[in-house]
Amino acid sequence: MVLASFLFCLLGFLLVGVASLVRSRGTTEDYYLASRSVHPVLAGLSAFATNNSGYMFIGVIGFTYTVGLPAIWLMVGWIVGDLAASLAVHRELCRASHRTGELSFAGLISRWTGAEQVLIRRLSALLTVVFLGSYAAAQLSAGGKALHSLFGWNVHSGAVLVAGIVVVYCLAGGLRASIWTDVAQAFVMLFAMGLLLATAIIGLGGPAGAVARLAEIPGYLDWFPSDLRIPGAAGMALFALGWLFAGVSAIGQPHMAVRYMALASPRQLLHTRLWYYSFFTAFYAMATGVGLLARIYLPGLAELDPELALPAMAQGLLPPLGVGLILAGVFAATMSTADSLLLSCSAALTHDLALRPTHSTWLSKGATLLVTALALGIAIVGPQSVFTLVILSWSTLASAFVPLLVVYARGHRPTQAHALLMMLTGPAIALLWRQLGWHEEIYEGMPGILAGLATFYGPWALAALSTRFLSERTPAQRAGEAHEG
């Protein structure tokens, strides 16, 4: 029954994706941006499903299981930062998408200011392929972990299954197939997580009983971690602020940006945000709750792999049909992100790294197959956890792109050399931060983003201050200085 219900849901996702073929226009613009005609409700639900990947079912629940209630700051900071960044950038991003006519995120970045900046295009595309490819591998790995936990299958089987299904419907309908399946997956994800949370709470005698049991674990319901390197209120503030920057990082993710690039008009953003943040907030809150309660139901999992908390908990609490639905939810989250990542990498290969952009949908689909094979290879060989791979890719891309997007959205026009310096400085600082181990207290994207912004606004502010200082001097003072010189 578990396997049957799971396979039934997967078949449904596949059919929805393949059905998008009837709307295909056979162009590369349609393959990568659905002809810029996506309905705002579909865009909002698709952005939700894409953002809340297998990382949410596997990584966040495992992280919450380990650290306890302080994980809530990841949720609060992420959503607040995400909204603030969207309000600051997405309207201008939509306008730039229609103005430039570019099909890829890297192309949009390179032509935002007018004339094409070739080095910006190449560097953006390279970062997209490397880090979104790793991100896609993490999604495939999440599917493998879920199947291994529930059925005892080889851990790589789930990765192969996700890759196979995703590539079939991506080849059929491109971004439109991705968005259509995202919408179906969004409802399955929300229902599956809600079902598990409700069952877990009822099993503990209701909300009061669940809280009482959690309170028995020393320090588990503290608002902030007790082992911060920076003690007191300062350390707590930095811990929360770091995760706000994790939310800000959303605007720098190419696979998220294409959802907004595909809207017919910037006027549709309000409607899109309403659906996106409603589903996002509800789902994230439920995932955090499941992660906390898993510590009660599975106390010995910390010594094994906390990222197996959700599938193991579902197996212990739900009937076979429910377990199949949970597994389908995990795969829905995994596929809804993996397809977007693979399409973004494919666009970067065919339109930004190639010597000449291709207008052949067959070559575009061939690139999608190639990227899928590479991501699957990383998922099978790579030892990293889902949470680590996602955060590393997320923070590096954010450090490269968020500062530039903010600067562009505010109407500034840096030179190509200055923009390249911003794109290299941010990731370098973020990766150094992680190498030093400081990411355990403060999300590495925060110093990365701030470093990129400082690279632009530092010299700009000094120049503005110098100009103001000189303009405030009297003619007599300037004449005296000239005479002394």
C-alpha positions in Angstrom: 0.0 0.0 0.0 2.9 2.4 0.8 4.6 1.8 -2.5 1.3 1.9 -4.4 0.2 5.3 -3.0 3.7 6.7 -3.6 3.9 5.5 -7.2 0.3 6.8 -7.8 1.3 10.3 -6.8 4.5 10.2 -8.9 2.5 9.1 -11.9 0.2 12.0 -11.4 3.1 14.5 -11.3 4.6 13.0 -14.4 1.2 13.2 -16.3 0.7 16.8 -15.3 4.2 17.7 -16.5 3.8 15.9 -19.8 0.3 17.4 -20.3 2.0 20.9 -20.6 3.3 19.7 -24.0 -0.1 20.7 -25.4 0.7 24.4 -24.7 4.2 24.3 -26.0 5.1 26.8 -28.7 8.3 25.0 -29.7 10.6 28.0 -29.1 13.5 28.4 -26.7 11.6 31.3 -25.0 8.8 29.0 -24.3 11.1 26.2 -23.1 13.0 28.5 -20.7 10.4 31.1 -19.7 7.0 29.7 -20.8 6.7 32.6 -23.3 6.5 35.1 -20.3 2.8 34.3 -19.9 2.6 32.6 -16.5 -0.4 33.3 -14.4 0.5 35.0 -11.0 -1.2 32.3 -9.0 0.8 29.6 -10.7 4.0 31.7 -10.4 3.4 32.1 -6.6 2.7 28.4 -6.0 5.6 27.4 -8.2 8.0 29.7 -6.4 6.8 28.2 -3.1 7.3 24.6 -4.2 10.6 25.5 -5.8 12.0 27.3 -2.7 10.8 24.6 -0.3 12.7 21.8 -1.6 13.7 18.4 -0.3 15.9 20.5 1.9 12.7 21.5 3.9 11.5 17.9 4.3 14.9 16.4 5.0 17.4 19.2 5.9 15.4 21.6 8.0 13.6 18.9 9.9 17.0 17.3 10.6 18.5 20.6 11.7 15.5 21.4 14.0 15.8 17.9 15.5 19.4 18.7 16.4 19.2 22.3 17.7 15.6 22.5 19.0 13.5 25.7 19.2 16.4 28.0 18.2 15.8 26.7 14.6 12.7 28.9 14.6 14.9 31.9 13.9 15.8 30.3 10.6 12.1 30.3 9.7 11.4 33.9 10.9 14.5 35.4 9.5 14.2 33.6 6.2 10.6 34.7 5.5 11.1 38.3 6.7 14.3 38.7 4.7 12.8 37.0 1.6 9.9 39.5 1.7 12.1 42.6 2.2 14.3 41.6 -0.7 11.4 40.8 -3.0 9.9 44.3 -2.3 13.2 45.9 -3.1 14.2 44.0 -6.3 11.5 41.9 -8.0 9.5 44.7 -9.7 12.7 46.1 -11.4 13.7 42.5 -12.3 10.4 41.9 -14.1 10.8 45.2 -16.0 14.4 44.4 -16.9 13.3 40.9 -18.1 10.8 42.4 -20.6 13.1 45.2 -21.6 16.1 43.0 -22.4 14.2 40.0 -23.8 16.8 37.7 -22.2 15.9 34.0 -21.5 18.4 33.3 -18.7 19.2 34.9 -15.4 22.9 35.3 -16.4 21.8 37.1 -19.6 19.5 39.4 -17.7 22.3 40.3 -15.3 24.7 41.0 -18.2 22.3 43.3 -20.1 20.4 45.0 -17.2 22.2 48.3 -17.8 21.9 48.3 -21.6 24.9 47.1 -23.6 25.9 43.5 -23.0 28.7 42.9 -20.5 30.1 39.7 -21.8 32.3 38.9 -18.8 29.4 39.4 -16.4 27.4 36.9 -18.5 30.1 34.3 -18.5 30.9 34.5 -14.8 27.2 34.5 -13.9 26.6 31.4 -16.0 29.6 29.6 -14.6 28.4 30.3 -11.0 25.0 29.1 -12.0 26.2 25.8 -13.4 28.6 25.0 -10.6 26.4 25.9 -7.6 22.9 25.2 -8.9 24.3 21.8 -10.2 25.4 21.1 -6.6 22.1 22.3 -5.3 20.3 19.9 -7.8 22.5 17.1 -6.6 21.3 17.8 -3.0 17.7 17.4 -4.1 18.4 14.1 -5.8 20.2 13.0 -2.6 17.2 13.9 -0.5 15.0 11.5 -2.5 17.5 8.7 -2.1 17.6 9.2 1.7 13.8 9.0 1.9 13.6 5.7 -0.1 16.4 4.2 1.8 14.7 5.0 5.1 11.3 3.7 4.2 12.0 0.7 1.8 15.6 -0.1 2.6 16.4 0.5 -1.1 19.9 1.5 -2.1 20.4 5.2 -1.2 21.1 6.0 -4.9 17.8 4.6 -6.2 15.7 7.6 -5.2 18.2 9.9 -6.8 17.9 8.0 -10.1 14.1 7.9 -9.8 13.8 11.7 -9.2 16.2 12.5 -12.0 14.4 10.2 -14.5 10.9 11.7 -13.8 12.1 15.3 -13.8 14.0 14.9 -17.1 11.0 13.4 -18.8 8.6 16.2 -18.1 11.3 18.9 -18.5 12.0 17.7 -22.0 8.3 17.7 -22.7 7.4 21.2 -21.6 10.4 23.0 -20.1 9.5 25.7 -17.6 5.8 25.4 -18.1 6.0 21.7 -17.2 8.0 22.6 -14.2 5.5 25.2 -13.1 2.4 23.0 -13.7 3.9 20.1 -11.7 5.0 22.6 -9.0 1.4 23.6 -8.4 0.3 20.0 -7.9 3.4 19.3 -5.8 2.7 22.4 -3.6 -0.7 21.0 -2.4 0.7 17.5 -1.8 3.6 19.0 0.2 1.4 21.1 2.4 -1.1 18.3 3.0 1.6 15.7 3.8 3.4 17.9 6.3 0.1 18.9 7.9 -1.0 15.3 8.2 2.2 14.2 10.0 2.2 17.2 12.3 -1.4 16.7 13.4 -0.9 13.0 13.9 2.2 13.6 16.0 0.5 16.2 18.2 -2.6 13.9 18.7 -0.3 11.1 19.7 1.1 13.2 22.6 -2.3 14.1 23.9 -2.6 17.5 22.1 -0.6 20.7 22.0 -0.2 21.0 25.8 1.1 17.4 26.1 3.5 17.9 23.2 5.0 21.1 24.8 5.3 19.4 28.2 7.3 16.5 26.6 9.6 18.9 24.7 10.2 20.9 27.9 11.7 17.7 29.5 14.7 17.9 27.1 17.3 20.3 28.7 17.7 23.5 26.7 15.6 22.2 23.8 12.9 25.0 24.1 15.4 27.8 24.7 14.9 30.7 22.3 18.5 31.0 21.4 21.4 28.5 21.3 23.4 28.3 24.5 26.8 27.6 22.7 27.2 30.8 20.7 30.7 32.0 20.4 29.6 35.5 21.0 27.7 35.4 24.3 24.7 37.5 25.5 22.3 39.6 23.5 24.9 40.5 20.8 25.4 36.9 19.9 21.6 36.2 19.8 21.0 39.3 17.6 23.7 38.2 15.2 22.3 34.7 15.1 18.8 35.9 14.1 20.2 38.5 11.7 22.2 35.9 9.9 19.1 34.0 9.0 17.4 37.1 7.9 20.1 37.4 5.3 19.4 33.8 4.3 15.9 35.0 3.3 17.4 38.0 1.5 19.5 35.5 -0.5 16.3 34.2 -2.3 16.5 37.1 -4.8 20.0 35.9 -5.9 18.9 32.4 -6.8 18.6 32.0 -10.6 16.0 29.2 -10.4 13.7 31.5 -8.3 14.3 34.6 -10.4 13.0 32.9 -13.6 9.5 32.6 -12.0 9.3 36.4 -11.8 11.0 36.8 -15.2 8.2 34.7 -16.7 5.3 36.9 -15.4 3.4 38.9 -18.1 3.7 42.1 -16.1 5.2 43.5 -12.9 1.7 44.5 -11.9 1.1 40.8 -11.1 3.6 40.7 -8.3 1.2 41.5 -5.5 -1.0 38.5 -6.4 2.1 36.3 -6.8 3.5 37.2 -3.4 0.1 36.6 -1.7 0.1 32.9 -2.7 3.8 32.5 -2.2 4.1 33.8 1.3 0.9 32.2 2.6 1.9 28.7 1.6 5.6 29.4 2.6 4.8 30.5 6.1 2.3 27.7 6.8 4.6 25.0 5.4 7.7 26.2 7.2 6.0 26.4 10.5 4.7 22.9 10.2 8.1 21.6 9.2 9.7 23.2 12.3 7.0 21.6 14.4 7.6 18.1 13.0 11.4 18.5 13.5 10.8 19.4 17.2 8.4 16.5 17.8 10.7 14.0 16.1 13.0 14.4 19.0 10.4 12.8 21.2 9.4 10.0 18.9 12.9 9.2 17.7 15.3 10.0 20.6 18.2 7.8 19.3 18.3 9.2 15.8 20.9 11.9 16.7 23.5 9.2 16.8 22.6 8.0 13.3 21.3 10.6 10.8 18.9 13.3 11.9 18.0 14.0 8.3 16.1 10.7 8.3 13.7 12.0 11.0 10.7 12.7 8.7 10.5 9.4 6.9 11.2 7.4 10.0 8.6 9.3 12.0 6.0 8.8 9.2 6.6 5.1 9.3 6.0 4.9 13.0 2.9 7.1 13.2 0.9 6.7 9.9 -0.9 3.9 8.2 0.6 2.7 4.9 -1.4 5.1 2.7 -0.2 8.0 4.8 3.4 6.9 4.6 3.1 6.8 0.9 1.7 10.3 0.8 4.6 11.6 3.0 7.1 10.0 0.7 5.3 11.5 -2.3 5.5 14.9 -0.5 9.3 14.5 -0.1 9.6 13.6 -3.8 7.3 16.5 -4.7 9.5 18.9 -2.9 12.6 17.4 -4.4 11.3 17.4 -8.0 9.8 20.9 -7.8 13.2 22.3 -7.0 15.4 19.9 -9.1 13.6 20.6 -12.3 14.0 24.4 -11.9 17.7 24.0 -11.1 18.3 21.8 -14.1 16.5 24.2 -16.5 18.5 27.2 -15.1 21.8 25.3 -15.6 20.7 24.3 -19.1 19.9 27.9 -20.0 23.3 29.0 -18.7 25.0 26.4 -20.9 23.1 27.1 -24.1 22.7 30.9 -23.9 25.5 32.2 -21.8 28.5 29.9 -21.9 28.1 28.9 -25.5 30.0 31.0 -28.1 26.6 31.7 -29.7 23.2 31.4 -28.0 21.2 28.6 -29.5 17.6 28.9 -30.7 17.3 25.1 -31.1 15.0 23.5 -28.6 16.6 20.2 -29.3 20.0 21.5 -28.3 18.4 23.1 -25.2 16.9 19.7 -24.3 20.2 18.0 -24.9 21.8 20.4 -22.4 19.1 19.6 -19.9 20.0 15.9 -20.2 23.7 16.6 -19.7 23.1 18.7 -16.6 20.9 16.1 -15.2 23.5 13.4 -15.7 26.2 15.6 -14.0 23.9 16.4 -11.0 23.1 12.7 -10.6 26.8 11.9 -10.6 27.4 14.4 -7.8 24.5 13.0 -5.8 25.8 9.4 -6.1 29.5 10.2 -5.4 29.3 13.3 -3.0 29.3 12.6 0.7 27.8 16.0 1.8 24.5 16.2 3.7 21.5 17.8 2.0 21.5 20.7 4.5 25.2 21.5 3.9 25.0 21.3 0.1 21.9 23.6 0.0 23.2 26.2 2.3 26.7 26.3 0.6 25.1 26.7 -2.8 22.5 29.2 -1.6 25.0 31.4 0.2 27.5 31.5 -2.6 25.0 32.4 -5.3 23.5 35.0 -3.0 26.9 36.6 -2.2 27.5 36.9 -6.0 24.2 38.1 -7.2 22.3 39.9 -4.4 24.6 42.9 -4.1 24.5 43.5 -7.9 20.7 43.1 -8.1 20.2 45.6 -5.2 22.6 48.1 -6.9 20.8 47.7 -10.3 17.3 47.9 -8.8 18.3 51.3 -7.1 19.2 52.7 -10.5 23.0 52.5 -10.2 25.1 51.5 -13.2 28.5 50.1 -12.2 31.1 49.4 -14.8 31.8 45.8 -15.8 35.0 45.8 -13.9 33.3 47.1 -10.8 30.4 44.6 -11.1 32.9 41.7 -11.6 34.7 42.8 -8.4 31.4 42.8 -6.5 30.6 39.3 -7.8 34.0 37.9 -6.8 34.4 39.6 -3.4 31.1 38.4 -2.0 31.5 34.6 -2.6 35.2 34.8 -1.5 34.2 36.3 1.8 31.3 33.8 2.3 33.5 30.8 1.5 36.3 32.1 3.8 33.7 32.5 6.5 32.6 28.9 6.2 36.2 27.7 6.1 36.9 29.4 9.4 33.9 27.7 10.9 32.1 31.0 11.7 29.0 29.9 9.8 27.9 27.9 12.8 27.0 31.2 14.5 26.3 33.5 11.6 25.1 32.4 8.2 28.0 33.0 5.8 25.8 34.7 3.2 25.5 37.7 5.5 29.1 38.8 5.4 29.3 37.8 1.7 26.3 40.0 0.8 27.6 42.9 2.9 31.1 42.6 1.4 29.7 42.8 -2.1 27.6 45.8 -1.2 30.6 47.5 0.5 32.6 46.9 -2.7 30.2 49.2 -4.5 28.9 51.6 -1.9 32.2 52.1 -0.1 34.0 53.9 -2.9 30.7 55.5 -4.0 30.1 56.9 -0.5 33.7 58.2 -0.3 33.4 59.9 -3.6 30.1 61.5 -2.5 31.6 62.7 0.7 34.6 64.2 -1.0 32.4 66.0 -3.5 30.2 67.4 -0.7 33.3 68.5 1.3 34.8 70.3 -1.7 31.5 72.0 -2.6 31.0 73.3 1.0 34.4 75.2 0.9 34.3 78.9 0.2 35.8 80.4 -2.9 38.4 82.1 -0.8 39.4 78.8 0.8 39.8 77.1 -2.6 41.8 80.1 -3.9 44.0 80.0 -0.9 44.7 76.3 -1.3 45.5 76.8 -5.0 47.9 79.6 -4.2 49.7 77.5 -1.6 49.9 74.7 -4.1 
